[in-house]
Amino acid sequence: MDAHAVRRRTVLAAAAGTALLGACSSSRTEYDVELRLATGPAGAVYRRIGGALAERITARVPGARVTTVPSGASTDNIRMLLDAEVELGLTSLDAVFPAGSDESPAGLSALCRLYDSHLHLVVLADSPVTALAGLAGARVGLGARDSGTEFTSRRLLSLSGVDVAGSNNPQAVSAQELVRGDLDAMFSLSGVPTPAVSQLAATRPIRLVPLDREAGALAQTYPGPYVPAAIPSTAYDGVPATGTVAVPNILLVRDDVPADLVEAITETIFTDTEALATDGDRADATAEPVPEAWQINVRTGISTGPVPLHPGAAAWFRNQKR
């Protein structure tokens, strides 16, 4: 984004020289800018939390208007950011680093870490599959093309030496195919609970296949983005707690977005998380809550791994330590 496209109007001279720190700040800098935020496919948490973030930033950063752009998710969002089709984008941390690379894409930085996704391997309750190895030759939904689900599930299958007949569809479509018998299993790398899996569980009894062993192998082979975790028994009706792997999600931003604007957006995200989690600021009163937002906090928000913080975000986090 051309920095000249952002026109600032300073209202109240007393605020001159201070950084914009959101609606609660004493600064009165006002922007005139349109930003695009790449989210994800239907049935994914990225679509839900991306919409909540867009509305909150629009409501709290004076003169900023944020619209969401549906996508395949993580890898697709990175592509759109690099092609300047969007200014902001959600991604899983592992998808930022292609195989064999330890450097994040040039021109992109992290605004913050948001929440962690958990890898679900979903089968119907009567499925004979009880372990990842049981998927050999099976029809498996790998998530939308260029999504974090596809990236992580393919990496997991390759590491485990399991060959499947994979298909690429959004999670909501894969869930429908599982019910119809067109798939034997589906992966979903998403927040807990994830809408597509919740809706599936309300339709048919399901199970989650344990991935404890595979989680350890991923963490050992690719140090950094993978953490052994568990999906709790409270996530889906009738489904016991299940071991799996968790992956942090971060909000990426183009480096050419002005630092003071990024600082304002960062302040907005970390101010009053309850409103974001419950959709307290959403214009649509029927919008679903965003429980993943409860994970957003300053302590973990700065932990973006090898992805450097944008100077504007770094300035905001630095101010919190004073």
Secondary structure, 3 states (H helix, E strand, C coil): CCHHHCEEEECCHHHCCCCCCCCCCCCCEEEEEEEEEECCCCCCHHHHHHHHHHHHHHHHCCCEEEEEECCCCHHHHHHHHHCCCCCEEEEEHHHHCCCCCCCCCCCEEEEEEEEEEEEEEEEECCCCCCCHHHHCCCEEECCCCCCHHHHHHHHHHHHHCCCCEEECCCHHHHHHHHHHCCCCEEEEEECCCCHHHHHHHHHCCEEECCCHHHHHHHHHHCCCCCEEEEECCCCCCCCCCEEEEEEEEEEEEECCCCHHHHHHHHHHHCCCHHHHHHCCCCCCCCCCCCHHHHHCCHHHHCCCCCCCECHHHHHHHHHHCC
